[in-house]
Structures are given as structure tokens and as C-alpha cells.
Amino acid sequence: MPFLLLYVVLIALGHRDAMEGDEGRYFMFAQHLAEGFYSPREGLNLWNGPGYPLVLVPFVWLQTPLLWAVLLNAVFQYASLVMLYKSLRLLVSNKLSLIFSLIWAFYYVAYKELAWLYTEPLSSCLIACFLFYFIRSFLSVARKKDTWIAGGLIGYLALTKVIFGYVILIMLLGLLAARLLRREEWVKKSFLIWLIALLVNFPYLIYTFQLTGKPFYWANSGGMSFYWASTPVEAEFGDWNDDHFTAYCGYDPNQPCNAAQFAVHHQADYDSIFQLQGVARDEAFRQKAWQNIRQHPVKYVKNCVANAGRLFFGLPFSYHYFRMAQLMRIPAGALVFFLFVFAFVSSFFYRGQHKNILLILVVCLCLFLGATLVVSAYQRMLTVMVPLILLLSAVYLDHWLQRLRSSSN
């Protein structure tokens, strides 16, 4: 309970009545949903999925102060902590469960988004709840509804973070192939969970198909992100920017705006691409990105490496002065990076009782990271998967400790 209080205090200290960044867009979509539609009537806009805007709809209806909606982040973050602990207790000792839960509780990189109308607290809550029901669905205490709840949670996560929609599709294809080759119960149950997740998305996917004519179309924001990740300019690192090149301007009065430096290399592309609308614009960004990659493949690989740096450590950024706040992100990122490498390597040696359960989770984690690294990536994108990294690390650490104890005896 002290952590719930901590999160509330952090929100109270960091909250601003004026919305910034992505906050206005999530609230706009919530207003649309409250009025009975999603994409604006005057033009296509599917920049993000409806998962978080749906959560905000009651606050729009009730016309509450903005702080009320933001305080919900404290509940989500606290619930993610509780559910991570409960998930760990299904697999490891109480001592390890407490240690790795506390790592998540003090993961201060996630604190920044608590005071904003951002999706990270909700997403972290969804992944932690998913882990609990997913793991329990394979244990002797499993109930039939565990499978359905797990599928529903990961499905709603895809509506909140659309990149998980593509993770769901790939997982389904892989498990379908495994189902044809192996008739084991864990394969069947895993396939059912991911199938339920896709079915949860079907109403939204039918809606986007009606608007775009494209199947499995979660958002039209991927093209622009892919474009920035493919930049061939040596002084740039594949980080995202907006249509005015001012994404980094205004946050720090001591930092000069770098929009003019981006415009030198990208204004012509934007002038051409922004003559198009909706899906056509998204496709134009994708085509330009593929062109950049074909012409500059080595530079794209460098950008992907830079993406990994931003994902785990919060840097580098193009035309950007270093700030002390960025230095603070490195220790937490280094710990998560070490735990990820430890978990990934350990997965090849693990022969424990829950090998198949963990294999599914490792594949899910790798698919998420792979899909994230090929577009523009930021450290807050990794936040949603930190509970999963911690859970895998705890189980594999427990496995190694048991082997050490057995060998010493």
C-alpha cells in the first residue's frame, strides 16, 4: 500500500492542468467515442488504438477535472505491482517474488508517465494481469476462465498498444504450425489464448477495414515512425519527429529548437507526402522508408542499434544536447538490459517444469522487441514489458540457484 501512496504523490507533484504531447490526442479520441464514433468525421485518423480512450470515456461523460483521470494511473501502476507479485508467486519463492516486485516498484523510469494521460500505466497493468492468468491457466489450479481472461487481457493490450496486434498475429501463425506438428495440450491452450486475443480485436479491425479496405489494420501511425527509423542522414539516429519537426522543442527552455536541422533533410519529403491523406499518406511514408533502407542498408542497421540504445538507456537523440536527466535513465536501463540478456541466454538452458510456458513468453518478448526496434523506439515503449523481463529473470535465477545448490551437495 505505501507504493499506491507514492504513485498518488508523484501524480500530484507532476500533474499539470494543460495537456501536452500525446495527452490531447488520447482525450480527443475519448471525446469521439463519447459521441459515438472514433476516427474524425472530416478525415481518417487512426493514430492509436481505442484501448486507452475507452478508459477515458467516463471522465468525458462526467466532465471531471483532468486530475481525476490522471489519478487512475496510480491505480493501474499499483495493480501492476500487485499482479506481478502474484504472478511470481506462482513460479518462485516469496523472497524472490518480493525482490523482483520491488525492482518494478522502484523502476523510476516509469514514474514520468504517471502524471500524464499516457498509456504506459494501463499497459503495464494489462501485461502484469495477463502474466498471472496466462501462467495459472497452465497450472493444476487452472480454471477454464483463466484462459479466456488471459486472451482478453492481451487482446485489450493490442487495442492500447497496437504493436501487440502484430505480435498476436505472428504468435498465432507460429502456434498454428506447432499445433499441426505437435498435439500437446500446452500448444492447444496457447493457441486458444492468442486466438481469443485476436477475436477481442475483431470489432475494431472490422471498423478499420470499413474505413481503409485493409485487413488487420490497427493504426496509420506506423508509416511515419518507420520513415524516421530509416533516415539516411548520418547525423540522425532514427528517432521520431512530428510534421513540424518540433517534437523536441519547448520541453526545456535551455535547449534550442532543432526543427530547422530536421527540415533541411526532410522538408521535401513531407511537402510531397502530406499532399496525401489517411492510408495513402501512411503508405507513402512506408514506401519512402523502404527506399531509404534499400539505398542505405548499413545506415538503417545503425539506426536500429540507436533504437536499442533509446529503448533501454534513453539515448541517443538527433541534434540534441545532452541533459543530466538523461543520465538518470541509464542505471535503471542498464539493470533491465542486463536482466533481459540474462533471461534470454538462460532460456536456452532452462529445462525446468515450466519450460513451455516460459518459451511462449520469451518468444512474445522477442517479437515485441523486434517489432519495436525496426521503427522509432523510446524508453517508455519498453516499460510495458519490464514486468515480463522481471518475471523471466526471477524464474531463471531460481533455476540457476537450484542447480548451484544441487551441485554443491
Buried (B, 14 or more C-beta within 10 A) or exposed (E): EEBBEBBBEBBEEBBEEEBEEBBEBBBBBBBBBBEEEBBEEEEBBBBBBBBBBBBBBBBBEEEEEBEEBBBBBBBBBBBBBBBBBBBBBBBBEEEBBBBBBBBBBEBEBBBBBBBBBBBBBBBBBBBBBBBBBBBBBBEEEBEEEBBBBBBBBBBBBBBBBBBBBBBBBBBBEBBBEBBEEEEEEBBBBBBBBBBBBBEBBEEBBEBBBEBBEEEEBBBBBBBBBBBBBBBBBEEBBBBBBEEEBBBBBEEEEEEBEBBEBBBEBBEEBBEEBEEEEBBBBBBBBBBBBEEBBEEBEEBBEBBBEBBBBBBBBBBBBBBBEEBEEBEEBBEBBEBBBEBBEBBBEBBEEBEBEBEBBBBBBBBBBBBBBEBBBBBBBBBBBBBBBBBBBBBBBBBBBBBEEEEEEEEEE
